[in-house]
Amino acid sequence: MLILGISGGLDRPRRASDHQQPMALDTWLHDSAAVLVRDGIVVAAIEEERINRIKHSGHRPEEAIRACCRQAGVSITDVDRIAYFMEEQNFDLLVGFRALLRPRATGVHPSGRSFLAAALSASTGAAIDESRLRFIEHHRCHAVSAWTTSGFDEALVLTMDGEGDLASGSVYRAHARSLEVLRKLPIRNSLGAFYTQVTRLLGFKPRDEFKVMGLAPYGDPEVHAAAFERLISLQENGEIVVHQERLPSLLRLFRPRRVHEPITADHHHLAAALQRTLERAVLHLLRHFRDSTGLRKLCLAGGVAQNCAMTGAIERSGLFDELAVCFASHDAGCALGAAMAVALDEAPAAAAPAANACASPFLGLALDEASLEARLQPWAPLLQWHRPDDVVAHSADLLAEGQVLGWMQGRSEFGPRALGHRSILADARPAANKDRVNAMVKKREAFRPFAPSVPLADAARYFEVPQGREYPSMGVVVKVREEHRALLGAVTHVDGTARLQTVTPRDNERFWQLLQAFGARTGTPVLLNTSFNNNSEPIVDTLEDGLACLLTTGIDQLVAGELVVSRRGATADGLLHMAIEVPPYLELRLTQACDDQGHRTVRHLIANDYSDKYYRQVEQEVSQPLFRLLLAAAPDRSIGALLDEQGSAHESVTAELLALWAARLVDVRPTR
């Protein structure tokens, strides 16, 4: 049986042909993805953001569906079931509400099922019979994704997020290839929503909760402990009560931080109190269900499960013998859970045991090493490359010399973590590497830590973990052994912890070989590993994505398959031989305004129509020469030729262009 699982929004992506139409985005949904399961085994999985290059994209996962089918060598017409990550009655309400707001865009449909079938038919070009559709409750999707990636036969499963299908989480007993609901966690007591509300007070936006987690170790949780104790009550039977109505009391102690204001010690203390409150509440809930069920293995998924400091607290608590955090705990992982839930429900004989359903996160697009050199040729004005005799040994030499590398191998990871197939790598020892990668490559806040990757056999030497315990997906924060904290300065956080990834040759052979080779040269087989992207884009997926990141950040070189790629001379000079375009989700605008003296001024803008809380709004003013260049842009015309035609100075325009490319507000590609 072939099953397609999908998560995310209802609106189709914007195309260049829609240039004059306003962008229509879902306000409720995010992290769209598609996952293909054949006879109970996951064969392909990819997030829509990796292809359309919009972070946390909530668009209908059209490109992700196509990519999964291509990876598996099938057509959408071969798919037996299509599973969506929401209960049908709630989906009906969502579609009905959408129709009230945007009747022309939604059309006339008797049910949500009818609407989804029509939307998928429009996306795939194939008739989708409504009988092929299945709707799976949101938190069951999270739970199945956690269980079927854990390798556990029987376990306690906890899901937690802001909200989904009118709940903020669920507790399950997983056994005998089924999930038994032990408790539904109501929205009114949502720890995820509570964490997000305090995240806003700290001047961050929704989906920036991980920043608050990284900020928390700098503060003292006792400073605001009393205030938070009034906001969360821990009751009998593991119950958690969130007193949302008391949240405004924080305003008497703390003035909300504006986005561009500096972060002070009081922000540190607030983040610390919030983090400790979350950890205490979750441990309270888990202690009750561990005692009442006797289960000693735990699976976690949902947005709150991405709080790896919290999962680290669970690990250190000793409540459970084994802990598994799904590598795709966010809503994209619900596509996996929806497909596997249908496999468990409808094809029990064909479906694989839970332990074998999804053994690897490397389920995305393949790098296709055979085509790399041909695809690099059009980039020759900007790049040079070579094929060393031993790419692993050569890469280990570069890292030992202090270089920062982009590392692209095999199929891309499914989920928010780069696990050695689409990674930025550096020596984990010099503390300066943390600041360098934060400032020059990731362009993000200096307080945010990086993860270490280490061969499994060496993990217990450097980290306080049991010998042989695997941490394959960076899902848990552990303690760095005190005697090695100074040595591992680039990956040890201020509280002596690190978000660990262990690597084995079974799961990731070339990355394991690289760690071994680096260890042979330095005596320390540990590398700083972070996602291959800058702060304006999702993790890179294709070779072309990686080249853009190499050319617009401080990465020294890119290792793609067995090729080592580096910049050729001044990027600004090579840029003149390339073509340029505005991404399809942005547009050029010419507006007029009056200055303080009443004089009319003209503004040249790159902008979008986003109003959704999960997407960045763009209104970037550009110079008139660059605006004219972008208006004239064509895939067969070089930037240099266009500037010559317009009589514009090369140097000033290319400098501005490079800044826009780094922010992913323009795309640069070889001319056709």
Secondary structure, DSSP 8 states (H G I E B T S, - for coil): -EEEEEES-SS----GGGTTS-----SS----EEEEEETTEEEEEEEHHHHH--TT--S--HHHHHHHHHHHT--GGG-SEEEESS-HHHHHHHHHHHHHH-HHHH---SSHHHHHHHHHHHHHSS---GGGEEE--HHHHHHHHHHHTT--SSEEEEEEEEEETTEEEEEEEEETTEEEEEEEE-GGG-HHHHHHHHHHHTT--TT-HHHHHHHGGGS-TTTTHHHHHTTEEE-GGG-EEE-GGGGGGGGGT-----TTS---HHHHHHHHHHHHHHHHHHHHHHHHHHHHH---EEEEESGGGG-HHHHHHHHHHTS-SEEEE-TT-STTHHHHHHHHHHHHHH-TTTS--GGGS---SEEEEE--GGGHHHHHGGGTTTEEEE--S-HHHHHHHHHHTT--EEEE-SEEESSSS--SSEEEEEESS-THHHHHIIIIII---TT---EEEEEHHHHHHHBSS-TT---TTS--EEEB-GGGTTTSTTT--TTSEEE-EEE-TTT-HHHHHHHHHHHHHHS---EEEEESS-TTS----SHHHHHHHHHHSS--EEEETTEEEEE-S-HHHHHTTEEEE--TT-EEEEEEEE-TTS-EEEEEEEE-----TTS---EEE--HHHHHHHHH--TTS-HHHHHHHHT--HHHHHHHHHHHHHTTSSEEEE--
